[in-house]
Amino acid sequence: MSATSREVLLDFVNGQGRKCGVLRLVQADTKSDSIRVLTAAEAKEYGEEVVQLLEGRVYDFEVFDTVGNLRIRLSRVAKPNSIKPNLGRIETGVETGLLSLILEDSGTGSPVAKAQVEVRSSKISYREDYRGMLNFIAGECSELLFDIRASTQMRIAPNFKKSVPNLQQLVEFLAAELTSGGFFFALQRVVAVPHQKLQTTWEEQSVSRLRKGSRDLSRQLGSARARQLIPTDHPIGKRMSGIGIASPSLPRMVLLRNQTESFDTPENRFVKHVLTHFRDFLKVISSLLKKSRTADSQRYIRVVQHLEEQLHKGLSQDFFKEISDLQVLPLGSPVLQRKAGYREILLTWLKFGLASDLIWNGGDDVYGAGKRDMATLYEYWLFFQLLRLFREKFALESPATRNLFEHSEGGLHLRLRVDEPFGIKGRCTRESRQLNVRFHYNLTHNHSDARAESGSWTRRMRPDFTLSFWPDNFDLGEAEAQELAVHIHFDAKYRVENITQLFGEEDDDLNEEKSQQKNGNYKRADLLKMHAYRDAIRRSEGAYILYPGDKDSPTHFSGFHEILPGLGAFPIRPGSDGEGIGLQQLSRFLDEVILHVCNRATAREQSSFHHFNIYRKDELNGVASINAPIPETNHSDNIRPIPPSEHSVLVGWCSSDEHLDWFCKMGLYNFRAGSRRGSIRLAPEIAGARHLMLHTHGGKALPGLWRIKVRGPRIFTADELVQNKYPSDPDQNAIYAVFDIELDTFYKGWEWDYSKLKGRKTGHSSAEPFAVSLIDVLDTHV
C-alpha cells in the first residue's frame, strides 16, 4: 500500500541506468502530508511513478551526491536557486501527470540524467475520474461515428498500424476501458453465466444394448449392413420369420443421436476473439515502446504490461480452452446485443474499432509525453457533456459528425483542440417562437467598433463555450444588427473546487482584497472575467463558470428579476464512469433559458428592442445634445421623465389673441379632425404628445410651452366648442380633437427661434399641426 510523508529521496539515473545523483524533496508548506510513495506493484498496475506530488503545492528540493557541476534544468515547474543551483523549488500549479526533472551540465546545458515523479490531481480522482473522462470521450466519439458508419462495415480485427500517429491515444482509450472495471466485470458475467447451445453428437453402439426405439433407429435396423443372423428360436427371430423374413438378421452396430450442452458458440468465440486481439494490439505496442527512447516510453511499457497480464489471466481460464476461433462475426446476434456481459464487451470492441481509425491531435494536449493534463481533459470532457445536452434539446441542422470529424489520408480526424474553433447549428422550436441555435467551442469574439457587428467592443475574447440564439427568419449577422441575438458563455475552471474560490465571500473585506491585488492576488478574478464576457461581448446575456465542485449548489446572480441577464457557476464533476455529476442542474437551467428566450413578452426583449431603435437612430441622425436645463422629474410625481428624444411636442397654430385668451382661460386647445386642409391625422406622436408649442403669424413662436395634462385628445363637435365659448364660429361639418392643457411654469417666458425648428411647415401648410421631439424644440431656445 502507498504511504504519505513530507520528505522523500529519489535517484537521478542516466541512459545506461547508472545513478548520477540524489534528489531530496521536502514539502514547503505546513498543510497535510502530500508526498505519496507507491509500492512497485501499485505503480505498475496503474502505470504511474512511485513518488507522487500533489498539484497546487510547493516543494523544496536539494540535489547532492553528484559527480561534476550539475543542476536541475529550469522549467515552468522546477526553479533552481540562482545562487545555489543545487537548491530550488518545485511549484506544481495545475500541472498533472508525468514530471521529468532533468539533471544537466551547468556549463553546456547537456542532459546527464533524470528523475521522474508523478503530479496527481487534488480535485477529482486522479485514476478513476481521469480514466472515466477518457472513456466517456471515446464512447461519445463512437456513438457519433455510428451515425456515419454502419456496424456491418466493421472489421473483425481493429485497424492498428505501426505507422499511424494514434497508437498512444489507443493505449489511453483501451486502458481507460479495461481499468474502469466494467470490462472485466462483464467478462466475469460471461464466464459465470455463459451462452450455450444444444449440440448433436452420434455414438456407435451395439444393437444388444438398445433400450429405446426411434424412427431413425428403425431405418438403421432395416437398412444397415454388417449384419448378424438371429436364431429362429429367438423371440425376435420368430417374429421376423412370422412376417415372411427367410433369414432374420440385425446390424451389429447402430448410430445413436446424443444432444449435449456446448459453450463453443459464435458469441463465446467473439468474446475470446476480443481478448485475443486486444492482447495482440498490446504486443505490437510493447515492441514499439521497447525501441523508443522517449521520456514516457517506460511509463507506457508498465501500463501495457499490466493490461497484457490482465488479458492473459482472462484468456487462461478453463472456459476459453474449449472455445474455437471466430470464423463469422455475429453482430446481429441478440445475445451480443442484449445479454448482460456480452453487450458490454461488444460495445468495448466497437468503440476500440472506431477509435483505431480516429486520430485526435488534441489528445496530445492531455496525455502527450506521459502527462495527464487534467485541466485540458476536463475542458474536452465538458465539451462532450454540453454537446450531448445540445443534441437532446435541439434539432440539429446536420449531424454533428460532419463538423466534428474530417477525413484525411491518415484516417478520421477528431477536430477538437483548445486552439481550434468548432460550431454546431440547430433549431429550437417552441409554441411561441422558432429560433436558430448555435453551440460553439473556442469561438473568438474579435474587437469591433461597429454596434451592428458581432464581437467585443474592447479587446478580443474567447470563452470556452458559447451558446447563441436568434430568430429563425434572420441570419445571424442581421440578428446581431437588430439586437435579436442572445449569447450565453461558459468557461471551464478546473483549478477551483468550491464557489468561494471562484467568487469570494459575500462579506469579503474589500480593503483587504485591494491590498492583495497589489501583490498580484486577484481573489475574484473569475467573477470579473464573467463580467467582462457579459459586458464586453455584444448581445451577451449570461456568463457562467463550470467547475469540478462536489458539495456546492449552482450559483446564479440575476441582473434583474428574470433569468437573463445573469452570471453564475455550476459544479459539474466527472464520475468514475465518466458521466457528469451535477449536469442535470445545468440542463434545467438551459430549459429555463430556452423558455425565456422564446418568450416575446420579457423585459429583456423590450430592452433589446429599444436598444436597437435608440442606437440605430443615433447612427442615422447623429448624436443629439441639449444645452438648456429641463426638469429632472415628472410634474405629478418624483419619477424620472421620459427621455427628451422620445418626448413628443405638438406644434399648433394660434390665429389671434382671442384664441390665445380662450386657450389660457378654458385650458383647452383644439385641432380640426377631418378631411379638410388644416385638419389633423392622429398619428402616435401627436396623440401621445406631452407638451404644446404655439406659433402665429410672421413665423413667430409664442413664449413658453403648454403642458398637456391628459395624454390623448377628446373629440368635440362644433356645438360642443360653442358651448365652451369658443371665440369664433366652428365648422358645423367638422369634428375637433381637443387637448387639456395648462401653462408649464418651468418653461414660462422661454423664447424660441421658430425659424430653426426642424420639420416646420411653410406656405399654405404652415398652419397644419405637426409633432417634434423636445430636443428639437430646445434647439430653438434663445
N, C-alpha and C positions, 0 to 999 in steps of 0.2 A: 504494500500500500504506500501511497505517496505521503510525504511529510512536509510541513511548512517550517520555515525558520526566517531569521533576519540576516543571515550571512551564509555564503557558500563559496567553495573553491572550485575552479574549473580549469582544465588544462588547455593550453594552446597546442594544436597539433598541425604539423606541416603535411605536405602532399604525400610524403613517404610514411606517414603515421608516427613520426617521432615527436616527442614532447619538446616544445621550444620555449615554454614559459608557463606561468600560472596566473590566472585571473581571480582576484578576490572581489566579490560583490557583497555590498553591505546596504541594507535598506536605509535610506536617508531620513525618512520621517518617523514619527512616533505612532503611526497607525498600526493596525493589527498586522501580524506577520504575513508577508505577501510572496516570499520566495518559496516556491514549491519544488520539491525534488521527487521525481518519479522513480519507481523501480524500473529495471531494464525491461521486464516483461510488459509493464504497463506502457512504457514508451513505444515498444514495438507494436503493441496491439493497436494503439491509436495513431501511430506514425508521428509522434511528437518528440521534442527534445527532452532530455532528462531534467535539465534545470529550466524552470519556468518563472518568468517575472509577470507582473500584473500591469495592464495598461493604466495610464494615468498616474503612475507612481514614479518616484525619483530614487536612483540608486547610485551610491558612490562606488568607484572601482579603483583597484590598485593592481598593477602589473609587476611581477617580480620573478626571480629565477630565470631571467632571460640571458642569452648569450649575444653580446653586441648591443648597439644602440638602437633599441626597438621601442615602438609606441603603437597605441591603438589608433587606427585610421579615423580621422574626423568624419562624422556623418550627421544626418539630421537627428539621430538618436544619441549616438556616442560623442561626447565632447571632452577631449583631453584637456588637462590644465596647460595653459600656455607657458608656465614657468617650469612645472614638473610634469612632463608628458606621461609619466608612469601613473599619474593620478588623474582622476576626472569624474565625470558624471554621466549616467545614462538616464535620459528622460524619455520614457516610453510614449507619452502622449496618447494618441488614439491608434498607434501602430499595434497591430496584432500579427501573429504568425511567426515565421522563422526570422530570427535576427542573427546575422553573421557579424561577429566582431573580428575585424581583420587586424592582425599584428603585422606592421610594416617596418621597413628600414627607415629610420629617421632621416637619413641623408638622401637616399634615392627615391623613397616612397614605394619601393617594390614590396609586394606582399610576401610575407615569410610563413605565416601560419594563421590559423583561425580557430575561434571557439564559437560554438553555436548555442543559443538559448532560445526558448520559446516565450513569446509575449502573448498571454492569454487575455481574453475579454473579461471585464469585470461586470458588464451589464446583462448579458444573456449567456446562456450555457455555451461555453466555448466549443464543446464537442457536439452535443445533441442538436442544438439550435443551428449551428453552422452547417452540419450535415442536413438538417431538416430544411433550411432555406435553399441549399443547393438542390436537394431532392425535389422541392416544390417547383423551382425554376425548370428543372428537367421535365417534370411532369406537365407543367403548363405548356412548355415548348412542344412536347409530344402531342398533347391534346390539340394544339393549334395546327401542328403539322398533319394530323389526321384529316384536317379539312382539305388539304391539297394532295394527299397521298393515300390511296386506298390500301386497306390491310392486305388485299390479295397481291400487292406488289412487293410485300416484304420478303427479304431473302431468308433462307434457313440460317445462314451464318451472318453475323454482323460484319459490315464492310470496313474493318480496321486495316489500315495500311501503314507501313513503316514511314512513308513519306508525308502523310498528312500532318498538318500542324495542330491537330486537336487531340493528340494522344493523352497529353496531360489533363486536358479537360475531361476526357473519357474516364481516366482514373479517378478523378474527383467525383464525377457523377456516379460511377459504379461504386466507389467507396461509400458515398452518401447513401446509396440504395441498400447496399449489403450490410452496412453497420447500423442502419436505422433500427434494426431488429425485426422489421416487418417481413423481410425476405426469408430469413432463416426460420422465423416463426411459421411462415406459410409452408416452408419445406417440412417442418416437423408435423404440420397438419396433414400433408400429403402422405408422409411415411406412416403416420398413426392411423389414418383413415384413407387408404389408397383406393383409387378407382380399380375395379376388377371386372372381369367378364367370364362367362362360362366357355370353356374350351373343350372341343370334342376330340377324343383320342380313341384309337382302335387297338384292342388287345386280342391276341390269338389264344384260344382256349380249347381244351379237349372237349369233345362232344359229350364225354361221360360226366362232365362236371356241370352240365347245364341245369339250371333250376327254373328258368322263366323263359317263355317263348315270346316271339315278336314277329311281325310281318317280315322284317329283314332277315331274321333267323330262318323263317320258313323257306325263303328263297334260297338261302345257302344250303339248307338240308336237301333241297331238291336238285340243285344245280352244281354244287361244289364237287371238285374232283378229289383224288387221293382218298378214295372211299374204302371202307372195310365192310365185309359181309356180316350179316346178322343171322345167328342160328334160327332155324324155323320154329324151334320150340320156345324162343324168346318172346315175351309179350308184344314187343314192337314188331318182331319178325312175323308173328301170327297175324297182327293187324294189317301189315303191309301185304302179306300173302292173300289176306281176305279181300283186298281191293284190287287184286289182279297183278301184283308185282311178283314176277317169277323169282328174281334173286334179290331179296331185301338187303339194303345196304345204307350206311350213313357215312358222312365225311369224317375223317379222323379229327380234323381241327376246324373251328369256325372263328370268325372275327366278331367280337362284341364291342359295341359302342359305349364309351365312358365319357361323362361330362364332369370336368373339374374346374375349380376356380383358378383363374390366372391373372397375375398382375402385369403381364407383358402386353400392355395396351398402348395404342398410339399416344394417349395422354401422358402415361408414365414415361414413355420413350421421349416425349417432348421435354419433360422435366429433367431427365438425365441429359438430354441434348443441351439445355440451357446451362446447366452446371459445367458441362464439358467445354462449351465454347467460352464461357466466362474464364474458365481456367486457362484455355489456350490463349486468350487475349492477354491475360496477365503474364503468361510465359513470354510472349512477344515483348511486352513492356519491360519485363525484368531483364531480358537480354539487351535491350536498348539502353536501359539505365546503367547497367554494368559497364558499358562502353563510354558513358557520358562522364564529363568531369565538372559539370555544373555544381553550384553550391547546394542545390536542393536534391541532387540525384540520390544521395544516401537516404535522405528523408523519404523519398518515394519508394525506394527499394524496400524499406521497412514496411510501408503501407501495403505494397504489392505482396510481399512475403506473407504478411498476416492474412490477407484476403485469400491467397493461394492455400494456406493451411486450412482456412475455414471451408473452402470449396472441396478440398481433398477429403476433409473429415466428412462432409456430406456425401460425396461420391463413394466413400469406402464403406458405407452402411450395407448390410446384407441385402437390403431391399433392392438395391440397384444391380446386384450381381446377376439376377435373373432377368433383367430388363435389356432387351436388344437395342441396337442402334436405330435412330429415327430414319425412316425412309420417306414418309409423306408428312407434310406439315398440317396438322389437324386444326387450323384456325377456326373452322366452323363448328367445332365440337362444343355442344352445350356444357360438357364437363369443364373444359378450359375456360369457358366464358362465365360460368355460374358457380361452380363448386368451390367452396372455401379452400384456400391454399393454392389451387390451380390458377384461379383468376388473378391472384396477386403475382404469381410467377410469370404468367403470360404478360401482364402489364409491365413488369420489370423488363422482360425481354424486348417488348415492343418499344419501350422508352429508350433502352440502350441501343436498339437497332436504328431508331431515328436519330439518336444523338451521335451515332457513328458517322452519319452524313452531315452533321451540323458542325459548323465552325463558328465559335463565339470568340471574337477577338477581345471583347470586353471582359472575358474571363481572366485574361492576363492581369487586369487591374485587381482581381480578387485573390487569385492563388498563384500568380506567376512567381517564379523563383522561390517557391516554397512559402510565400507569405499567405496569411489569411486576413485579408483586408475586410474586417467585419463591417466597417462604415460603408464601403462601396457595395459590399454584398447586400447589406440592409437596404440600400437605395435601390438596387436592382430587384430585390425581393419585393419591395413596396410597389415597384412599377407593375409587376405581375399581379399583385393583390389589387391594385387600382384598375388595371386592365380587366380583371375578372369582374369587378363591380361595374365597369363601363359596359361590358358586354351583356351583363344581366339587366341593366336598367335602360339601355338604349338600343335601337335597331341600327346596326352598322351599315354604312353606305356600301362597303365592300368588306370581304373577310380581312381580319387583322393580319393574316399571314401574308397578304400581298404587299404590305408595307413593312412588316416586321422581319420577313425573310427575303433574301435575294439569292438567285443562282449565280454561280461563278465556276470557273474551271476547277477550283479546289473542292467544291462541294456547295452545300447550302449554308449561307452566312446568316447569322443572327445579328441584325442591325441594332445592337443595344450597347452603347458606350456612353460614359459620363460626358464626353465631349461632342456627341453627335445628336442633333435634334431628331425627334421622331413624333409623328402625329397620326391619329386615327379619327375619322369623322363619322358621326352617327346622327340619328334623328330622335327627337323627343316629342311624343305625341300625347297630349292630354286633352280633356274635353274642351278646354277654353283656348288652347293655343298649340301651334305646331312650331317646334324650334329645331334648328340645327345645333349640334353639339360637337365639340372637338376636344379630344384628350391629347395633350402634348407633353412630351418628355424633353426637358432641356431646351425649351423654346426661349430664344434670346429676344428680349424686348429692346430694340435699338432706340437710341435717342432721336427725337423728332420735335421740332418747334411747332409743327402744324397741329392744331387741335383735332382736325378731322382725321388724322392718320393714327395708326396704332403705334404702340411703343411707349417709351418713357419720356417724360418731359425734362428729366435731369440727366442721368447717365444710364448706360446700358445695364440691364438687369436680367438675370436668368434664374428664375425659380426652378426647382427640380421638376414640378408637375404643374400644369396649367389646364384648367377645365373652363371652356368657353361656351357660352350660349348666345344665339342670335335668332331672330325670326326667320321662318322658313322661306319667305318670298324675298329675302335680301341676300346678297353675297356678303361676306364678312367685311370687306372694305367699305361698302355702303352702310352696313350696320354700325361700324365704328364711327363713320362720319355723322350719322344721325343719332349717336348716343344710344343705340339699341343693343349693343353688345354688352355682355356681362362676363367678366373674367374672375375666376377664383383660383388662388395659388396655394400650393402645398410644398413644403420643404422638409426633407428628411434630416433629422438631427440625431444621429446615433450616439453622439458623445454625451447626451444627457439621459437621465433616467427618472427624473421627477419634475413636477411643474415648477418647483421653487428654483431649480437650476435654470429654467427657461425664462421665467418672468419675474423672479424675485418674490418677496413677500409683499402683501398689500400695504403693510405699515413700515416698509423699509425706510431707514433714515437717509433722506436724500443728500444731506450734508456728507454723511459717511460715504455714500455712493460716489459723490463728486470727488471726494478725496481719493477713493480707489481708482477712479478714472485717470487721475493724474499719474498713477503708477501703471497705467495700461490695462487695468482690470475693469472691463465693461460688463457689469453684472447682468444687465438687462439687454444685452446686445441682440439676443434673438427676438425679443419683443420689438425693439426698434427696427430690426430688419423687416419684420412683418408689417410694421407701419410704413416702411419705405416701399414695399411691394404695393401695399394698398393705396398709398397716396401718390406714388410716382408713376406707376404704370396706368395709363389711361383706361377708363372703364373698368377698373378693378374694384370689386365689391367685397372681397374677402381674402384673407391670407392666413394660413394655418400651418402649424408645425406637426409633423408625425414623428414620434419618438418611442423607443422601446421601454415605455413605462410599465410598471407591474401593478401598482395599487391605486394609481390615480384615476379619477373620472375625467371625462372630457372637460376642457375649459373653454368657455365661449364668452367673448366680450362683444356685445351688440352696440353699434353706434347709436341706434335709436330703439324703437320698440319692435322693429322687425328683425328677422334673422340676418338680413343683409342691409347695410354693410356690417362686417364683423371681423374680428380677429380671434385666434384661439389656438388650441393644441389638442391632439388626440393621441392617447397612448395606444400603440399597436405593437404587440410583442410577438415574435415568432414562437410557435410551439414546437415540440420535438418532432412533430410530423410535418412541420413547415407551414401549417395553417396559421392565419393571423388571429391572435387573441386580442379582442377589442375592435375588430373590424366591423362588427355589427353596429357599433355606435357611430362610426363614420358612415355606414350605409344608411342609417336612419337620418343622419344629418343631411346627406345628399338628397334623400327623399323630400325633406323639408325645403331644401334649396330649389328643387325642381318645381314643387308646388308654388313657391314664392315667385320664381321667375315666370311661370306660366300665368300668374295672377296679374291681370292688366289693371287692377284697382289699387295696387300697393303705393305707399308714399314714395318708395324708391323709383317706381315707374313714372310718377308725376314729376318727381325731381329731375330725372334724366330728360324728360320732355322739355321742361323749362330751361334746363341747362343748354340743350341743343338750340332752342329758339333764341335765347338771350345772346349766346356767343356767336351764333350764325348772323344775327342782326348786326352785331358789332363788326364782324368780319366783312359784311357787305357795306355798311354805312360808316364805319369808323367808330371810335370811342367818343361818346358824348361827355360833356363836362358841365358842371353847374358852378357859377361864380357868385350866386346870391344865396342868402340863407333861406331855408324852408323849415316848416315845423318838423319836430322830431317825433311827435306823437299824433294820433288821430284827434279830431275835435272832441269826440264824445267819450273817449277812454284813453288809457295810458299805454296803448299798444302801438308798436311802430307802424307808420303809414306805408301804403303801397309804394314801390319804387317810382321815382318821377318818370322813368321811361314807360311805365305801364299806367301812369296816372293820366287819364283822358280829360281834356279840357274842351268844352263846347264853345265854339266861336259863333256868336249870333249878331244879328243886325238890330240896331236901335235907331228908329227913324226920326224921333223927336224927343224933346224934353218931357212932353206929356206922357209918352210911353215909358220914359225912364222913371218918372214920378210914380206911375202905376206899378212898375216892377218893384220899386222900393216899398210902396205902401202895402200892396197886396201880397208881396213875397211870391209872385208868380212870374214865369216867363213862358211865352208861347211860340210855337212854330206851326206853320201851316202843314198839315199832314194830308196830302192829296196828290193829284197828278199835275197840278198847275205849276208854272215856274215859280221857284222860291220855296216850294214845299220840301219836306224832309223825308228821306228814307231812314227808317230807324235801324241803322247799322249798329253792331255791338258797341263800337267805340263811342257812338253818340248816345245810345240808350243807357250805357253804363258810365257816362261822364260824371266826374266828381266836382268840377268847377265850371263856371261860365265866364267867358271873356266877351265884352261888348265892344263893337266898333260902329262908327257912324260916318256921316258924310265927310268927304275930304280925305279919306284914307287914314282916319284917326281912330285910335283905340281909347275907350273911356278908362280912367284910372281905376285901379283895384281889380279884384276878382270877386265873383259871387260864388258862394258855396252851394252846391245842390244838396239839399237836406235829405232827400229820399231818392235813392238811385232808381232811375226809370221814370218816364213821364206818365201823366194821366191823359186821357183822351176827353177833350171838351168839344161840344158843338158850338155853333155861333151864338145860340141863345144863352148858353151857359156862360160864355165870355161876357155877354151883355149884362147878365145878372150880376157878374162880378165887377161891373162898372168899367168895362174895357173902354179906353179913351177914343176909339174910332169904330166905325161900323164894320164888323167882320163879314166875310163872305158866307152867305147863308147856305151855299152848296159845298162848303168845305168843313172838314173837321180839323182840330188843332191838338198838337202834343204840348202839354203844359207841364213845366218843371216847377217844383217847390224850391225857392232859392232864398238866400239871405246873404248880406254883405259879409265877406270874410274879413274880420278885423286885422288878421295878420298881414294881409296884402293891401290894407286901406291906404290910399294915397300913392300906391306904386304906379309909376308912369311906364308906358310901353311904346316902343317904336314899331308901329304896326307894319311899316314897310319892310321890316326884317323878318316877319313871321313866315315860317316855311308853310307852304301849302295854301297861302291866302289866295282868294279868288278876285278877279278883276273884271271890269266891264259890266255887262248885263248880269253876270253871275255873282257880282260882288256881294249881293245881299243874301246869297244862299248860305245856309248854315253848314258847318263842317267841324271836324274834330281834329285836334293835335295833341301832342303829349305836353305835360307840364314842362319838360326840358325845353321844348320849342318855344313855349311862352316865356320862360325865364331868360332865354337867349335875347329877348327883345327888351329886357328891363334896362331903363336909363336912369 
